[in-house]
Amino acid sequence: MRIVHLLASPFVGGPERQVLGLARHVPPDVTTHFLSFAERGLANAFLDEARGHGFHAQALRHNTPRFFASIREIADVLRQFRADLLCTSGYKPDLLGWCAARRAGIPVIAIAHGWTGATWKVRLYERADAWVMRRMDAVVCVAQAQAPILKNAGIPEAKLHVIQNAIGADAFTTPDAETRAELASWFASPPRWIVGAAGRLSPEKGFAVFLDAAARIVQQRADVGFVLFGDGPLRSELDQLIAVRNLRGRFVLAGFRPDVARFLPNLDVAVMSSFTEGLPVILLETSAAAVPTVATQVGGIPEVITDGVTGFLVAPGDAVALAERILALLGDDARRQQMGAGARERVRREFSFTRMSAQYHELFKKVLADK
């Protein structure tokens, strides 16, 4: 069984880590190849990582707006690999990949990692994505909460399959003093507690709410530092908010870090302030790191966090509740550690790549049998 994954990868983010994890855990009868639109050379980071795991990975020569050339190139590569099935991730891979797969005469599965509706242009792309998903052979929802959203967008229920995102069972074992000291050195004075978040700096992630919560917390505690990993269009605006909220030296914008995984176990509390999500990989990662997360009750987040047991859930946009829950964890070491341990055990039990890859393998076989 020869599977090709098509992405548009400007960095190694959640979707990229998911398809790599899938490829590393599928049964030996599956051979995986990776394709990505070049994205002005930014895709090289993902392609290099895929090659480092022993997979064939290549950048496409053509990209939008050369739609027809892109479709022809993808179809030619599918024939060259003698691909049995194409998996696509993202609206551009979905649209062009569907056309190419039909041209090559093979089935195609879209992996729906979540829509954001962040701007009018993104909403337009997502409408086009919904149109093509209706014509896919199957659509994977990475969270249970996505299924009704996609059904309401017109995707036939028979085509929808929920396969939740996953994480390696051996990920993020213990914190270490050296990395913790490195984190602490980023602040004007080393904090006792470090609260962190990670994600693209874009409107749907709600990081301005995280900043508001941080401003409330520092009014009550002088020993807390905040760090945000990631980059994106709101970086300048968030930097200005840090100054307005008098958080200079207390709230660090760490930028995009390909090694963010080594910092996660060294956080005391993690935060997800999103207004919309699929099933966020970073939440699985902080949970695997035994770090309790205070998160908004949106998308697939409640599928990972049981409120008051493996973390806390708050309403999106509620900076007061976010601050209160963070303070509650910082003020109770035993509960914080208990929640972190519970979160780690849950993701190891319910969100393993072994489980996820078995579900994809069954779907691959079903789609191929139906053709």
C-alpha positions in Angstrom: 0.0 0.0 0.0 1.7 3.2 -1.2 0.4 6.4 0.5 1.3 10.0 -0.5 0.8 12.9 1.9 0.4 16.3 0.3 0.9 19.5 2.5 1.8 23.1 2.3 4.3 23.4 5.1 5.8 26.7 6.0 7.1 25.2 9.3 6.9 21.9 11.3 3.6 22.5 13.0 0.8 20.3 14.4 -0.4 18.8 11.0 3.2 18.0 10.0 3.9 16.3 13.3 0.7 14.3 13.0 1.4 12.9 9.5 5.0 12.1 10.4 3.9 10.3 13.5 1.3 8.4 11.5 3.9 7.4 8.9 6.3 6.1 11.6 3.6 3.9 13.2 1.6 2.4 10.3 2.1 -1.3 9.7 4.9 -2.4 7.4 2.6 -3.0 4.5 2.4 0.8 4.1 5.0 2.8 2.3 4.7 6.6 2.8 5.9 9.5 0.6 5.7 13.2 1.4 5.1 16.1 -1.0 4.8 19.8 0.0 4.4 23.0 -1.9 7.7 24.8 -1.6 6.3 27.8 0.2 9.2 30.0 -0.8 11.7 27.4 0.6 10.0 27.3 4.0 8.9 23.7 3.4 12.5 22.5 3.6 12.3 22.2 7.4 9.5 19.7 7.2 10.9 17.9 4.2 14.3 17.6 5.9 12.7 16.2 9.0 10.7 13.6 7.0 13.9 12.6 5.3 15.6 12.3 8.6 13.1 9.7 9.6 13.8 7.7 6.4 11.0 8.8 4.2 11.1 10.1 0.6 10.1 13.8 0.7 10.2 16.4 -2.0 9.1 19.9 -2.7 6.9 20.6 -5.7 8.3 23.0 -8.4 4.9 24.6 -9.1 2.6 26.5 -6.8 -0.3 28.9 -6.9 -1.3 30.8 -9.0 0.0 28.2 -11.5 -2.9 25.9 -10.7 -2.9 23.7 -13.8 0.9 23.2 -13.7 0.6 22.3 -10.0 -2.1 19.7 -10.7 -0.2 18.2 -13.6 3.0 17.9 -11.5 1.2 16.3 -8.5 -0.5 13.8 -10.8 2.8 13.0 -12.5 4.4 12.4 -9.1 1.5 10.2 -8.0 2.0 8.1 -11.1 5.8 8.0 -10.7 5.4 6.6 -7.1 2.6 4.3 -8.3 0.6 5.7 -5.4 -2.5 3.9 -4.2 -4.0 6.7 -2.2 -3.4 10.5 -1.6 -3.9 12.1 1.8 -4.2 15.9 1.8 -3.9 18.4 4.7 -5.1 22.0 4.2 -7.3 23.8 1.8 -4.6 24.2 -1.0 -3.5 20.6 -0.8 -7.2 19.6 -0.7 -8.2 21.5 -3.8 -5.2 20.8 -6.0 -4.6 17.4 -4.6 -8.2 16.3 -5.3 -7.9 17.4 -8.9 -4.5 15.6 -9.3 -5.7 12.4 -7.6 -8.7 12.2 -10.0 -6.4 12.8 -12.9 -4.1 10.0 -11.7 -7.1 7.7 -11.1 -6.6 7.1 -7.3 -8.7 7.9 -4.2 -8.0 10.8 -2.0 -8.6 11.4 1.8 -8.7 14.9 3.3 -7.4 15.3 6.9 -9.4 18.2 8.4 -7.2 19.7 11.0 -9.6 22.5 11.7 -10.9 25.8 10.2 -10.2 29.1 11.9 -12.3 31.7 10.0 -9.6 34.2 11.0 -10.0 36.6 8.1 -12.4 37.1 5.2 -9.8 35.6 2.8 -9.4 32.5 5.1 -13.2 32.1 5.3 -13.3 32.2 1.4 -10.7 29.5 1.3 -12.6 27.4 3.8 -15.8 27.6 1.7 -13.8 26.3 -1.2 -12.4 23.6 1.0 -15.9 22.5 2.1 -16.8 22.3 -1.6 -14.0 20.0 -2.4 -14.3 17.9 0.8 -17.9 16.9 -0.3 -16.2 15.3 -3.3 -13.4 13.4 -1.4 -13.5 9.7 -0.9 -13.3 10.2 2.8 -12.7 13.1 5.3 -10.9 12.6 8.6 -12.0 14.8 11.5 -9.1 15.1 14.0 -11.6 15.7 16.9 -15.1 14.5 17.6 -16.2 18.2 17.8 -15.3 18.7 14.1 -17.7 16.1 12.8 -20.9 18.2 13.2 -19.2 21.3 11.9 -18.2 19.5 8.7 -21.6 17.8 8.4 -23.2 21.3 8.6 -20.9 22.4 5.9 -22.4 19.8 3.6 -19.9 17.0 3.8 -21.9 13.7 3.7 -21.9 12.0 7.1 -20.9 8.7 5.4 -17.6 10.3 4.4 -16.7 11.6 7.8 -14.4 9.5 10.0 -13.2 10.7 13.5 -9.6 9.8 14.1 -8.2 12.0 16.9 -4.8 13.5 16.9 -2.1 11.6 18.8 1.3 11.8 20.4 4.2 9.4 21.0 3.9 7.5 24.2 7.5 8.2 25.2 7.3 11.9 24.7 8.3 14.5 27.3 9.4 12.4 30.3 10.9 14.8 32.8 12.0 18.4 33.2 15.7 19.3 33.6 17.4 22.0 35.6 19.5 23.3 32.7 16.6 24.0 30.4 14.6 25.5 33.3 17.5 27.8 34.0 17.6 28.8 30.3 13.9 29.6 30.4 14.3 31.6 33.6 17.2 33.6 32.1 14.9 35.2 29.5 13.2 37.3 32.1 14.3 40.5 33.7 14.6 38.5 37.0 14.2 34.7 37.3 10.6 33.9 38.2 9.6 31.2 40.7 6.8 30.1 38.4 6.7 30.0 34.6 3.4 29.9 32.7 3.6 29.2 29.0 1.7 28.9 25.7 2.6 28.1 22.1 0.9 28.7 18.8 0.7 30.9 15.7 0.3 34.5 16.7 -3.0 35.0 14.9 -6.4 36.2 16.1 -8.1 32.8 16.6 -5.5 31.9 19.3 -6.7 34.5 21.7 -3.3 35.5 23.0 -4.4 39.0 23.8 -6.7 37.4 26.4 -3.7 35.5 27.8 -1.9 38.8 28.1 -4.9 40.3 29.9 -4.9 37.3 32.3 -1.1 37.8 32.9 -1.6 41.4 33.8 -4.2 40.4 36.4 -1.9 37.8 37.8 1.1 40.0 38.3 -1.0 42.4 40.3 -1.3 39.6 42.9 2.0 37.8 42.5 5.4 39.1 41.7 7.0 35.7 41.2 5.4 34.6 37.9 6.8 34.9 34.4 5.0 34.2 31.2 6.4 32.9 27.9 4.7 32.6 24.5 6.3 30.5 21.8 5.4 31.2 18.2 5.3 33.7 15.4 2.7 35.3 13.2 0.9 38.4 12.0 0.0 39.6 15.5 3.6 39.7 16.9 3.9 43.5 16.7 0.5 44.0 18.2 1.2 41.6 21.1 4.5 43.3 21.8 2.7 46.6 22.1 0.2 45.1 24.4 3.0 43.8 26.6 4.2 47.4 27.0 0.7 48.8 27.6 0.1 46.1 30.3 3.4 46.9 32.0 4.6 43.4 31.4 8.1 44.1 30.0 10.5 41.7 31.5 7.6 39.5 32.8 6.1 38.4 29.5 8.4 37.0 26.9 7.7 36.5 23.2 10.1 33.7 22.5 9.4 33.4 18.7 9.1 30.2 16.7 11.3 27.6 18.2 11.8 24.2 16.4 13.0 22.9 19.8 10.0 24.0 21.7 9.4 20.4 22.9 12.4 20.5 25.2 10.9 23.6 27.0 7.4 22.2 27.6 8.2 19.9 30.6 9.9 22.9 32.3 6.7 24.9 32.5 4.6 25.0 35.7 1.3 25.7 33.9 0.3 25.8 30.2 -2.4 28.0 28.7 -4.6 27.7 25.6 -6.7 30.8 25.1 -8.1 29.9 21.7 -11.4 31.0 20.3 -11.5 28.0 17.9 -9.5 24.7 17.6 -9.5 21.3 16.1 -7.7 19.0 18.5 -4.5 21.0 19.2 -1.3 19.0 19.2 0.3 21.4 21.6 -2.3 20.5 24.2 -1.4 16.8 23.8 2.3 17.8 24.1 1.9 19.8 27.3 -0.3 17.0 28.7 2.3 14.4 27.8 4.9 16.6 29.6 2.7 16.3 32.8 2.0 20.1 32.7 -1.6 20.9 33.6 -3.3 23.2 31.1 -5.9 26.0 31.6 -7.7 26.1 28.3 -10.8 27.4 26.6 -13.8 25.1 26.2 -13.7 25.1 22.3 -13.3 22.5 19.6 -11.7 19.2 20.7 -10.1 20.7 23.8 -12.7 19.1 26.2 -11.9 15.7 24.5 -8.5 16.0 26.2 -9.1 18.0 29.4 -11.6 16.9 32.0 -12.3 20.1 33.9 -10.9 20.0 37.4 -9.2 16.6 36.8 -6.6 16.9 34.1 -6.7 20.7 33.8 -9.2 23.6 33.8 -11.7 24.7 31.2 -12.9 28.3 30.9 -15.0 30.2 28.4 -13.2 31.8 25.5 -12.4 35.4 25.9 -12.7 35.3 29.7 -9.4 36.7 31.0 -10.7 36.8 34.6 -11.5 33.1 34.7 -8.2 32.3 33.0 -6.3 34.2 35.6 -8.2 32.7 38.5 -7.5 29.1 37.3 -3.9 29.8 36.7 -3.5 31.3 40.2 -5.4 28.3 41.7 -2.8 25.9 40.2 0.2 28.0 41.2 -1.2 28.2 44.8 -1.6 24.4 45.2 1.5 22.3 44.4 -0.2 19.0 45.2 -3.2 19.6 42.9 -1.0 21.0 40.1 1.2 17.9 40.2 -1.8 15.6 40.4 -3.5 17.2 37.4 -0.3 17.0 35.4 0.2 13.3 36.2 -3.4 12.7 35.3 -3.1 14.6 32.0 0.0 12.6 31.1 -1.7 9.2 31.8 -4.7 10.2 29.8 -2.8 11.1 26.6 -0.6 8.0 26.9 -3.8 5.8 27.2 -6.1 7.5 24.7 -4.1 9.5 22.2 -1.2 7.2 21.1 0.2 7.0 17.6 -0.3 3.3 17.8 -4.0 3.7 18.2 -4.3 6.5 15.6 -2.2 4.6 13.0 -4.4 1.5 13.4 -7.5 3.6 12.7 -5.9 5.2 9.6 -4.8 1.8 8.4 -8.4 0.5 8.5 -9.6 3.6 6.7 -7.0 3.2 4.0 -8.1 -0.4 3.4 -11.8 0.5 3.3 -11.3 3.4 0.8 -9.2 1.2 -1.4 -11.6 -1.7 -1.2 -14.5 0.6 -2.1 -12.7 1.7 -5.3 
